[in-house]
């Protein structure tokens, strides 16, 4: 301290410099909505044009799963199978190396035993790592009055939009896969002409596949090495003139039997931007870049593209998802609450101190500590997001605790000594041990929180890190900077305007326990009663706060087996027509914009009201009017949550039924759905694949003698069927930098009888009807299949009733399964699992229990080591029940006004409270033990401790409470995110402030000793 006082001007100048650096560094830190949640997730997709889901399952999904099942660190494997495609999702254990996992997966793909020859090679993409975070989604659409086809949109996206967006700093990838369709050249052949010339489908496929350029190696010519290239591909205009056959000495050209038509592969998805068909793009953020700055750059680039390159084409690019809006809103909420909290803290300080100079000494530690925290956060690579900002806001009241204690100790010592420097040294030395103990117990709480596993752990890590750094920095500031500021600014007037109150309080505390009966009653009221009452006051458990965004999302379950054009007519166009009146300026509930996405097996709609306050009314309109009477369509409309995990984007629970017999699994799923609805457990239940989740299909059975009589193998016949349906792949055509797929396509047919009558040229030279070679039967079959960890799965997507919690819903489902379905599932060799929000919820609950055990054990151990007494440690820990009861009571009370769930952040409030509220008891017990060392008896020492420490305790406690109060009471969209945690902290610290000294008194008062006043 001598050194600090001697060089006080230098140290204070350094503090000013650190404040400036902290502000500068804070402005440079990456800004995003949520902390980066890193998880290693890999997706493998394969396409096999127009093949039935059962065939795709056996020949693609099972092959992939068999090869990938032994991947190291694999946590989950899920395959979604539909007509002509499979998507397998791999989720790895926490901490898995994404690069090593990607390499291992690629190696395993090379071990796939069998893969359909005509299927595309499996495509592997990696998701879930920090570089893959979607920062914005865009839609390209025609301007009003412009009729633009898909070709124009696709050309503009590939040649103008994507290159321009990739030049934005921080954009790592622009993904257009959702709307993109491969370019193809349709070879529309005429079966009659092919029969006339004696050309079969197989021969035509072979001839076209040979139209390829290829390398001819190289050779030395003189001094030069010359590369040879075989030019087997004619130009696009010369394709029709290519000779494929000779008949009676005359050439037969491709154009004689087929017509070449440029086009695109059939679309599987359609998207609309406020009623206009659009092309969908998603943009990913590179790690370390500022999401807010990226979005601003995207907006600027959109303006440039719309004004220059897209305007002549009649196209317009617009934002679909803008994450900057939520970031701005979250920063505004936290920033305003932080400023209000600082103002309230100053008022509390002035109420007690009554001197602006002394109050400013303490309040100065707030910006200094925050700036130092920002510097340290920046050094760790953390970002500014709603969680880390909340940590700073919650820390406003906490970081002055140590400063208040130090200042009060200095003021008390200076009142009895002439030498100010010596008084400061003695005061700081006296409280340093107690401050170190209280800070250490607070920090100890954050250690197990940082050890949380899963997405929840990564979400909370920023909160724990920010608060831990802020509290640590505040101790350093209190012990070094506050003494210097007091030394520079202190005046002679150090009067305590509430000294009479502290004397009366000390007397009341001791008199409350001066008999055995009073002690017993206090212990029952302040320890036993809270332990019993806390569970009764807690609201239902949930995973994440009910913090809603300013938009609604409608998840739409479509009728299965419909082609995309039917869905366009029966779903998309109907919804667009119904939404048109809401887009008018004079609409009662106007909609600013909406995005509609329709795919073959799912659809969703996102709508933005012009007035966010009308969101609940808009949700009611959508339920009652927009989605009313849509045949074979079920819809779930909700307010989009502001924060969510990708595995649990809403509160829906996935109950998976696993087995081998799909029909039996569907029966069990239907029975479960019926009981869940009848018992009122859930608002709605969707089953996928559902019992009626089937599609019309034609089964072509080859006749076994076709090979013998006509020389036609089963594979050749299968290729002919493909050519007469979705198209038969016949190689590639490369035109400059563009690549087209050749597809042979026969004439259209409209019923099974026409299919049977189609003519086929056989290798033997005969021309026969397809019905002669194969039987054709109509049948219904599943349009999609779901596989989970190698087994067929039927999934119940369960939507909880309004106002319910995940914890209550999960418990009800488990009881239902245990009581009514356990024996049936075992007998039919089935089992169930919970995924989605339920999976994250159960993992979070397990982590919570581990944190509580570790935190309490660590607190007890640290207190015993610092205080050197198990009894003193016990006295301090026994102040926890009444403090935590205060948090539970505050939650119960605020739920009478507005719903607040027991979500993961609220639970963290209880855990953090356990470290914070002990500080009051530590100061009292440490001061009491000092008094005993000075020769006072236990009662006198307790009286002296309450007298000397109550002022500091009340100042620090009330500043903490008032610093967090704005986060508890703040209205507006998004404020619900912090309300539960703030309520618990305010309630716990308030009750600790009032009752902790009474607990210590009841535990330590000795009735046979004089009291006195030390």
N, C-alpha and C positions, 0 to 999 in steps of 0.2 A: 504493500500500500504506500510505503514511503516513496518508492520509485514512481508510482502513478501520480501521487500528489506533486512530486517535483516536476514531472514532465506533463502536467495536466493540460497545458495549452496544446502541446503536440498531439496528445491522445485525443483531445476534443476535435482538433483539426482533422485528424485521421478518421474520426467518426463521421464528420461531415463529408469527407471524401468517399467513405464507404456507402453513405446514403445515396450520393450521386451515382456511384457505380451500381448500386442495387437497383435504382430506378432505371438506369440505362440497360442493365442486363435483363430486368423484368420486361422491358419493352421489346427486347430481342428474342425472348424465349418463345418456343413454338406454342401457339394457341390452338386448342382444339376442344371439342365438346366433352369428350370423355378421355380418361387415360388410355394409352395404348395397351390393349389387351392382346398379348401375344399367345397364340395357340397354333400348333402345327396341324394343319388340316389340308389334306390332299384330295383332289377330285379326279376321277378317271371316267371319261365318257366314251361311248362307242355308238356308232350308228350302223344299222343294217336295214337298208331301205325297205319299208313296208312289211317287215316280217312280224309275225304274231308274237305277243308277249311271252307265251310259253316257249317258243323257239329261241327268242332272245335270252330268256332266263337260262335255259339249259346250255346253249352253245356259247353264250357270252358272259352272263352274270356269274354262273357257277364256275366257269373257267377262271374268271378274274379272282373270285373269292378263294378258290383253291390255291392259287399262286400267291395271293397276298396275305393269307391267314397267318403265316409265320413271321410277318414283319416284326422286328424288335420294337417294343414300346407301343404297339398298336392297342388303342383303348376301345375303339368302336369302329364297326364296319357296317355300312348301310347301303343297300342297292335299291334303286328305284327303276323298275322296268316298265316300259310302255311299248306301244307298237313301233318297231323299228329303232329303238334306242334303249340304252342302259346308262345309268349314272351311278357310280360307286363312290361313296364318300368315306374317307379314312380319317379318323380323329386319333391323334397320338397323345400319350401321357404328357402331363405338364413337365416342362423343362426339356422335352425332346428337341434335338437339334434339327431345325427345319431343313437345312441343306443335306445333312446325313440321311434324314428320312426320305427326302426326295430322291437321292441317289439310290437308296435301298429299294424304293418303290419302282424306280425305273428298271433296276436289275431284275426284280421279281417279274415285271411285265414281260421280260424276255423269256421267262420260263413258262409262260402260258402254253399249255399242251396243245390246245386246238382252238382255232379261230376261224370263223367262216371266211371263205375266200373272197366273197363279194362284199364283205363288211369293211367299213373304214377301219384303219388302224386305231387302236385306243389312244385317246388324247389325254395327257396328264397336265393338270394345272394345280398350282399351290395357292391355298387361301389361308386366311387366319393369321398370317404374320403381319408385322407392323406395316410393311410396304404395301399391303393389299387393302388398306382401309379405304373405303369409298368416301370420298370427300364431296362429291356432287354427282348428280345424274342429270343428263340433258336430253332434250327431244328436238329432232329436226322435223319440221312439218311445212306444208305449203302455206303460203300467205292466203288471206281471204280472197276468194274468187279465182284462185289458181288451181288448175287440175294437174297435179304432178304424179307421175307413175313411180313405182318402186325403183326402176332403173336410174332415174334422175336422183332420187334420194341416196341411193347406194353410191353412185358416182361422186356426189357432193361430199358424202361422209368420208370416203376413202381418199379423195384427192384434195379436198379443201379443208374439211373440218378436223379430221384426226391430225394431220401434220401441224395445223395451227395450234391445236390444244396441247400437243406434246412439247411445244416450245415454251409453255408456261413453266416457270421455275417451280419445282415441287411436285409436278404431275409425273408419276412414274409410268402410268399405263392408261390407255383409253380402250375400253372394252366395248365392242359393237356386236358381240356374239349373239345377243338376244334377238336382234332384228336382222342380222346378216343372213343372207342366203347365197349359196354357192352359184356361180355362173355355170350354166350348162348349155350344151348344144343338143337339142332334141333331134334324134334321127327317127323321124316319123315314117315308118316303112309301110308299104302296101302288101299284105299277104298274097293277094291275087297276082300281082306282078312278080313277086318273088317265086311263086309257084310256076308261073309261065317260064321264067328263066332257070328254074331248078335250083334256086338259092335258098338255103335254110337259114334260120335265125343264128345258129352257131357259126355258119360260114360268114354271115354278114358281120357278126361280132368280131370274128377273128380278123377279117379284112380291115375293119376300122381300127382295131387295136394295133395293127402293124403300121399305122400311119404315124410313125414316130421318128424324130431326129435322134441320133445317138452318136457317141464318140467312136471314132475309128482308131484311136491311139495316136501315136506320133512316129515320125521317122526323120532321119538325118538326110538333108539335101544340101550337099556342099558344106558350108559353114553353119547352116541354120538347122534348127530342129523344128520341123513343121508338124503342126497338129492336124489330124484328119478328122472330119466330121461328116457322118452320113446324113444326108438331108432327105428323110423319108416322108416328111410331112408336107403336103401341098399347102398352098395359101388358102385362106378362108373362101375366097371366091372360086377357087379351083376344086373344092371338095366334090362338088356334084359331077365334075368331069373325070374323076379318078376311076380307072378301069378296075372292076372287081371280079369279072368273069368273062369267059368267051363262049359264045353259042353259035355253032355252025359258021365259025370263022369270023363272026362279027363280035365286037366288044360290047360288054354290058357295063354301063357306068353306074356309079352310086346314085346319080340323079334319076336313073331309070326306075329304081325301086324304092327310093326314099327321098324325103324332103328334109332339109336342114333348117332348123329354127332356133335362133338364139333366145335364151331365156334364163330363168332362175329355177333353182330347186324349189319344190313346194314349201311354202311358209308354214311354220308351226306356231307362230305367235303373231299377234297384232297389237299395236299400241296406239293410243289416242291421247292427244293433248287438247283438252277443252273442246272435244268433239271432232278435231281434225286428225286424220291418221298420221302417225309420226314414226320416226326412226329413233330407237332408244340407244343411249350411250351412257356408260358409267365411267367415272374418272377416279383413279386411285392415287393416294398421296404417298410420296417418298418419306421415309423416316427422317425426323429432325426438322421438317419444314412446317411452317405455320399454316394450319388449316384455314384460318381466317384470311390470311394474305393470299393463299392459293385461290380461295373462292372469289376474292376481289379481282384477282388476275383473270379468272375464268369469266367473270362478268364483263370485264373490259374487253377481253378477246371476243366474246359473243357480240358486243356492240360493233367491234371492228368487222367481224365476219358478216353480220347482218347488213352493215352499211355498204360494204365494198363487194365481197365475193358472192354472197348469197342473194343479194337484192336482184341482180339481173336474172337469176334463175327462178325467181318467184318463191324462194324458200326463206324460212326464218328458223333460227336456233333459239331455244328458250330453256331456262332452268326447270328441272323437274323436282329435284331435291336440292335444297340450299341449306347446308349445315351452318352457315354463318349466322342465320337468323337466330337459331338456338344459342349459339355461342354469344352473340351480342346480348340476348335476353338474360342468359345466365350471368354474364359479367356485370350487367346492369343491376341485377338482383343482389349479387354478392357485394358489388362495389358500394351500392347505396346503403345496404345494411351495415357494411363495415364502417362507413362514415358516420352513420347514425349511432352505431355502437361506440365509436370513439368519442362522439359528442356527449353521450350519456355517461360514459366513463369519466369524462372531465367534470361533469356536473356532480357526480358522486364524490370525486376527489375533493372538489371545492367545498362541498357540504361539510366534509369532515375537517379539512385543513384550513379553510377560510383564507388562504393566501395564494394568489395566482402564481407567484414564483415557485412555491413548493409544489403546487399542483402541476405546473408545467414541467418540473423536474421529472415527475413520474410519467406524465403523458408523453414526454419526449422519447421515452424508451419504446413506445409503440412503433413509430415510423422507423427508428433505428433498428429494432429487432426484425421488423418485416423486411426491410431492405437487406439486412444480413441474411435472412432466411431465403430471399430470392436469389442472392448470390450463391448460396450453398445448393439450392435446388437446381440452379442452372449448371453448377459443376457436376451434379449427379446425372445430368441429361434428362431431367424431368420436364414436363410441359405444364403450361397453365391451362387448367381445365376446370370443369364445375366441381370436381372433387378436391383438387389442390387449392382452388380458390376458397372453397368451403373451409378447408383446414386453416387458411389464413384468417378467415372471418371468425371462426370459433376461437382462434388464438388471441384475438384482440383483448378480451378481458383477462386471459390467463397470463399473458406475458408481462403484465405489470404486477403480478402477485409478489414476485421476489423483490421488485423495485420498492413496493410499498413497505415490505418488511424491513428492508435495509434502511430506507429513509426514516421509518418510525424508530428504529433502533438508534440511528444517529441522532435524531432529535432528542430522544430520551437521554442519551449519554451527554450530549452537548449542554443540556439543561443543568447538569450537575458538575460540569468541568469548564474551566476557562480556556484550556488549550483545545481549539477546534480540531486540529490535525490529529492530536492524540485521541480525542473523543471518537473521531471517525474510525481510526484504526481499531480501537477497542470494540466499537459497536459492530463493525464488519466481522471482526474475529469471533464475536459472541454468537452471531446468527448464521455464520457460514455453514457450520455443521448441520444445523436444522434445515437450512435451505438446500444443502446438498442432498440430505436424506429425502426431503419432500420432492425435489426434482427427480431424483433417482427412482423413487416409487412411481412417479408419473410416467417416466420414460419406460419403465419396466413393463407397463401395460401395452406399449406399442410394439414390443419385441415379438410376442406371439401373434399379434395381428399381422405383422409383416410376413409371418410364416404361413399365412392362409394359403390353401391350395385352390386351384381352379380360377375361373374368371372372376369370382367374387374376391379372391385374394388379391388379384391384380388391380381390381377396382379400388379396394381399400388401402392398398399399399401407398398410394399417393397421399391419402388422408393421414395415415400414420406417419409417413415420412415428413410431411409438411408440419404437422403439429409437434412432432418430436424435435425437429430442427428449431422451430420457433421457441419452444420451451427451453431448450438447451441454450440457445443464443440469449434468451431473456435472463438466464442465471448469470451468464458472463457479463452482460450489460449491467445487471443489478450490482454485482460485486466490484466492477471496475469503473463504469461510467457514472452511475448514480452518486457514489461518494464524491466524485470530482464536481458534478453539477451542484451538489449540496454545498460543497466547500466554496464554490464560486458565488453561489446565489443566496446562501443562507443569511437571514436576518436574525436579530436578537429575539424577535417575537416568535416563540415556538409554542404558544399556548394551545392546550387541548380544550376546545370548547365543549366537549362531551365528557369531561373527566368524572363528573358526578354520576353520569349514567354508568360508566364502567365500574365505579365503586359499588353502586347498587346491584349491578349485574353479578359482580363477584360474590356479593353477599347472598343474592338469590340462588346462585349456583350451589354454594355450600349448604345453605339452609334446605335445599331441595333433597339433600341426602343425609341430613344430620340424624336420622334414625334408621334402624334396620328395616322398618316397614316401608319408609319412603324409598330406601335404596332398592328394595325388592320390587316395589311398584314401578319405579323408574325403569329397572332392568326388564320387567315384563312388557312395559309399554314401548320402550325404545329398542329392544332387541328381539324379544320373542314374538310380540304382535306383528312387527313388520315382516319377519320371516314367513309367518303364516299368511299375511294379507297380500303380499306382493303378487303371488300367482293369480289371485282373485281379481286384481285390478288391471292386469295386462290385457291389451286387445289381442285379437287373433294374429298369429304369426304369418308373415308374408316374406317374399324374396326381396323385392325392390320397392322403393317409395312410389306412391300413386301420383307421380308428377307427370301430368299430361302435356302433350304438345298442342299447338294451335291448329291441328288438322285432324281429320278423321280418316280411318282406314277401314275398308270393307273387304273382308275375306270371302270370296265367292266360291262355293262348291258347285261345279257344273255337271250337267248330265253327261254320262260317259258314252263313248262311242260316236260322238258327233264330230264331223269334220270341221275344220277351222272356218269355212265359209258359212256353214250352218250356224256356228256360234256367233259369227259376225252379224248375221241377220236376226237371230232369235234373242241374242243377249246384248251385244255391243250396240247395235243400232237402236234397240228399244231403250237402253239406258241413256244413250246420247239424246234421244228425243225427249225423254222425261226430264233430263237435266237442263234442257235448253232454256226454259223459263227462269231458272235460278241464275242464269248467266246475265240476265238483264239488269240494268242499273236500278230500276224501280222495284226489283223483287223484294218481297218481305224479308226473306233470308237469303241475301245475295251470296253467290259463290264466286270467289276471285278467280280460281282456276281449278281444274281437276285433271288427273292422269288415270287412264283406264288401260289395264293390261289384260289381254285375254290369250291364254294358251290352250292347248288341246286338253289339258287335265287340271287347269286351275285358272283363276282370275282374281284380280284385286283392283280396287278403286281407291284413290287417295284424293280427298277434296279439301280445299283451303277456303274457309269462309272469309268474306271481306271484313267482318267484325268478329274477332276471336271470342267476344263475349256471347255470341250466338251459337257457339259450337254445340252445346247440348241440344238446342232447338234443331240444329241441322241434323244431328244424329237421329233425333225423333222423326224428322221428315224423311230421312233415308229409310228408316225401318218401316214407316207407315205408308209411304207413297212411292219412293223411287224403286224400291225392291218388292213392292207388293205385287202378288199374282204373277210372278215370273215362273213359268212351268218348269218343274224338275230342278229348280235352283234353290239352294239354301245359303243364307248369308249371315255373317257375324260382323256387326258394325261396332267399332269402339274408337275412343279417343286414342290417337297414337301416343304411346309412352315416350317420354323424353329420353329416358335411359333404359336400356335393355341389353340383354346378351343375345348373340345371334341364335343360340339354341333355344331361347325363350323370349321371342320378340313380343309376346303377349302373355297373359296369365293362363293360357291354355295348357292343359296337361295332356301328355301323350301316354296312353295306357296301351302297351303293346301285348298282343296275344301271339305267342310263338308256337309253331308246330309244323307238321308236315302235310296234314290233310286240310286243304283250303276250305272245303265245304263245311267240315266240322268246326273249323275256327270261326267261320262266318256265323254259324248258328250260335256259338258261345258269345260272339261279339254282339249279335242282335239281342240276345237275352240280357246281356249286361246293359246295353243301351236302354232297353225297356225299363229295367229295374232302377237305373240311375235317374231316369226322368220321372218315374212314378214316385220315387222316394224324395224327389226335390233336391237331390244332391247337386245337380248341375242345371245350368240354364239351357244348354244344348249339347248334343253329342253327334259328331260326324264319324262315320266309319270309312276307312280307306285301306284296301279296296272294299267297296260295299258289296252287299249281296246282289244288288242290281247294277253293280259296276261292271257291266258287260257290254259287248259291242257285237253288232251283226258281222258275221264273217262267212266266207266261202272256203270250204275245205276241198282241196283237189287231191284225189287219191289216184296215183298212177296205177295203170293196169300192169300186172307182173309180166305179161307176154309182149308188151310193147317193144322191149329191147330185142326179143327174138324175131318178131314179125317185121318190125320196121327199122331195126338198128338204132333205136333211140334210147339212150341211157336215162336213168332217173335224173341225173344232174342236168342233162340237156333239156329234159322235159321241164324241170324246175326253172331253168333259165327262160324257156319259152313263156311259162306262166308269168314270170317277172316282167318280161317284155310286154305282155298284154295287160299288165296292171300298172305298177308304179314306175317301171322302166328298168332296163337291164344295162348295167355299167359296161362300157366298151372302151375305156381308156381315156386319155387326156389330149386336149388340143391346146398348144401354147401359142398365143398371139402376142408377141412382144413380152411385156411384163404381166399380161393377163393369162390365167389358166382356166380353161373350160373343161368340164367333164362331159364326155360323150355318153348319152343314154339312148338305147334303142327303145322305141315306143310304138306299139301297135295301135290299130284303130280303137276308138272308144266303143264300149258296150255298156248296156244299161240294166241287164238282168242276167241271171244264171244261164238261161236258155241261149242268149246271144253269145255268152262265153263258150258254151259247148259247141256252137256252130262255127267258131273261128277256125280258119284253115291253117294247117301246119304242114310245112315241107319237111319230109323225113330224110335222113341220110340215104335211105334206099331209093330215093327219087319219087316216092309216092306223096300224094297230097291228100291228107285226111282231116276230118274235123277233130278238134281238141277232145270232144266227147268220146271219140273212138279210142283215144289214148289214155283217158283218165276219167274217173267219176267226179262229179261236182255236187257237193252237198252244202245246204245252208245250215248254219249253227251259230249259237251265241256263245261267247267266251269272254274271259276277263280282258279288259282293255289296258289294265296295268296291274303290276304285282309289286309287292314290297318284301324285301329280305333284310333281316337284321342279324348280324353276326353269323351268317351262313345258314339261317333258317327262314322259311317263309313266315311272314308276319302280317297280322291284321291289326291296324292301329285305330284306337278310339281317340278322337280329338275332342277333349272335354272342356267346355267353356263354363267357368264358375258363375254362379248367380251374381247379380250386381251387388257390390258391397261386401262380398265374401272374400276369404283369404285363401292362399294356397295351402297353408297348414291345415285348416279345417277341412278343405276339400280332399286333400291327400289322406287324412285320417279317416274320413267317411268312406272313401274308396277302399282303403285297406280293410276296414271292418266288413264291408260288403263282400269282398273277395274271400276273406277268412271264414266268414259264416256260411256263405251260400255256394261258393265255387271251388274251394280248395280240393275236395274229393273228386269233383268232376274233371278238373284240370289234370290232376294226377292220373286218373283212370284213362284219359284220352291222350296222355303223353304230351301235354301242353304246359307252358308256364307263362307268367306275365312279368312285365318290367315297366317301370315308370321312367319316362324320358321327358324332354322339353323342360318347362319351368320346374316340374316336380324333381327332376334329377339335380338341377342346380340347387334347389331349395334343400334337399336332403343332404347334399354335400356341404352346404353352408351351415346347416344345423350341427352336423358332426364337427365341423371346424370350430364353431362357437363353443361347444362343450370343451374341446381341447384347449382353447384360448382361456376360458374361465379357470380351468384347473391349473394350468401353467401360471397364469397371472396371479392367482391367489397364493399359490405355493411360493412363487418368486417374491411377492410382496412380504410375506411372513419372514422369509429367509433374510431378505435385505434389511428389514426393520430390526431383526434380532442382531444382525452383524453390526449395524450402525449404532444402535442404542445399547447394545451389550446386555439386553435383558429380554427374555422371552415374555415376561409379564407385561412390560411396557409395550412390546410389540402387540401382544394380545389386546391390551386396552385400546390401542389405536385401531386395530382391525375390527373390533366390535362396534366401532362407530359406523361401519358400512351399512348394516341393515336399515337404520333409520334414514340414512342418506338415500339409499336405493329405493326405499319406500317413497321418498319424496318424488323421485323420478317416475315411479309407477303411478302415484297419485296424480301428478301433473298430466300424465298421458290419459288417465281415466277422465280427468276434468276436461281436457281439451277435446276429447271425443264427444262430450256433450254438446260441443259447439260445431266442430268440423271433424270429419273422419280422419284419423291418423292410425295407420297400421303398425304392427310390430315388425317392421321390415329390417333388413340387414343393417342399415345405417342407424336405425333406432336402437338395435341391439348393441351396436358399437358405442352408442351414447352411454349405455349402462356400464360397459366394460371400461370406457375412458373415465367415467365418473368414479369408478372404484379407485383409480389412481389419483384423481384430482381432489376428492373430498377428504382424503387422508391428510392433506397438508395442514388443515386446521388442527386436527388432533395431534399431529406431529409437533407443531409449534407449542401447544399447551403442555404436552407430556415432556418435551425437551426442556421447556422453561421450568416445569415443576421439578424435574430431576436436578436442574441447576440449583434451585432453591434448597433442595434437600442437601446437596453437596455443601451449600453455604451454612448449613446448620439448622435450617427450618424443619419443622415436622411436616408430615405429608399434607395435612390440612392447610397449614400456613403456606406451604409451597404452592399448593393448588390455588389458593386465594391470590397469591402474588402473580402466578402465571396467568390467571384470568384477567387480573387487573392490568398487567403489562402487555399482554398479547391480544386482548379483545379488540382494541382499536385497529391494529394491523390486520387482524383476521376479518373484521367487518369491512374495512376498506377494500381489501383484496377480494373478499367474497362478493360484496355488492358490485364491485367493478366487473368481476367475471360474469355475474348474473345479468347486469345491465348491458354488458358488451354482447351477450348472446341473445338478449331479449328481442331485438329486431328480427333475427332469423326465425324466432318462434312465432312472432305475430305478423310477419310480413305477408300481405295479400298478393294476389296476382298469379298468373300462370307460371308454373315452374317453382314457386316458393314452397310447394308441398315437399319438394325433394329434401329439404333440410329441416322441416318442421318437427318431425319425430325426434331426431337426434337433439335438436336445440331444446325441445320440451323436456327431455330426460335430463339434460345437463343443467338446465335452469332449475328444475324441480329438485334434483339431487343436491345441488350446491346450496339452494335456499334452505332445505331441511338440515343439511349439515351445518350451515351457518348458525342456525337457531339451536339445534339439539345436541351437537357433538360434545360441547362442554358438559352437558348434563350426563351424558353417557360416561365420560371420563370421571366426573365427580362420583357417580354411583358406583363405579368400579374401584375408585382409589380412596374414597373418604373413610377416615378412621374415627369412629364416634368417641373414643376415649382420649382423644388428643385435643388440646386447645386450638382455637382457630386463629385469633389475632389477625393482623393484616401484614405480617412480614415486613 
